[in-house]
Amino acid sequence: MEGIASLVGEILPVFETWLRATVRDEMQKTLEADRIKAKPERNYSRDEVCALLHISKPTLWQKTKSGEIEATHIGRRVLYSESAVKRFLGEA
């Protein structure tokens, strides 16, 4: 019985080191994959959205006012997120 306890005492630190290294490596891979996926979303100006959707500025204004497409105001600028444009197009 003493031999088994001694063997476990020798193997346990080695196993713990291996397990910690494995978990650390897998966590780093996961975090890196998440970082790559979490790229910042693109914002479009009114001119860019009009060109993308082939509509005029008054039409875009009407669709924004009616809530068909969501706009974000930053100071005096009106921006449209990539996800808002995709929702409007029915892609999201």
Buried (B, 14 or more C-beta within 10 A) or exposed (E): EEEEEEEEEEEEEEEEEEEEEEEEEEEEEEEEEEEEEEEEEEBBEBEBBBEEBEBEEEEBBEBBEEEEBBBEEEEEEBBBBEEBBEBBEEEE
